[in-house]
Amino acid sequence: MITADKLALLTNMPAVMLTTAIQQAGYKKDKFKTAKFVGLTNRGQFCYNCTFRDEFDGNDVACHVFLDYNHTTDSVTADY
């Protein structure tokens, strides 16, 4: 079960928390400027619309980040 408090956290994660999650997934240089929860996927993943600064041209780029929550271990994994 996902508690109300955990659901509130999983749907309101700031960019810095998503940066930590994506770096733990192996994307060590990635760093998000913004993050906005957009919904749940059909697979039950929490989907965020994020932006980051492109290192080559300096422009902001949008992407989607998907979080999987494991209630057994109370952990989150992130991927694109």
N, C-alpha and C positions, 0 to 999 in steps of 0.2 A: 504494500500500500504506500502511496505517496501522501504524506501528511499535508495539511494546508500550508504550514510554514515552509516545507520543502518545495511545494508547488510555487509559492510566492517567490522563493529564491530562484528557482529554475526558470521562471518567466520574467525575471527582472535583473538578470546578471549584467553588471557593468562591463565595459570594454576591457578593463584590466583583468577581470576574472576570466573572460573568454580568451584573452591573450595568454594567460597562464595555462589554461586548458589546452589550447592549440599548440603551445610550445612543448607541453608534456607529451603531445601526440607525435612529436618529432619535427615540427615546423619551428625550429629554434629562432629564426630571425623574424618571424611574423609578429606584428604588433598592431592591434586594432585601435583606431581613433574613436570610433563610435560603434554602438551595438544597440539594436532594437529587436525585441522579440516579435516575431510575425505569426507564429502558430505552431501547431503540432503536425507532423507529417503522418501519412497513413501507417507508417511503421512505428509511430509513437515517439519519434525523435523531436526534440525541441529545436525549432529553427529560428535563427537570428539573421537579420540583415546587418552586416558590418561594413565598415569602411577602413581602409588602410592607405598609407601614402606609398605610392609607387617609387621605389628607390632609383629608377632610371630617369623618369621625367618629372617627378615631384607632384604629380596629380593624385587626387584621391580616387580610389578604386573601390567599387562595391563588390561584395561577395556574400555568399550564404555560408553560415557555420551551423553544423548539426550536432546536437548534444544527445548522447545516450546516457540515461540515468540507470544505474544498477542499484536497486533497492536493497539487495542482499548485502552488498559491501558499502552501501551509501557513498558511491563514487560516480563521477561524471567523466566521460571521455568525449572528445571533440574531434571533428573532422570536417573536411569541405565536401 
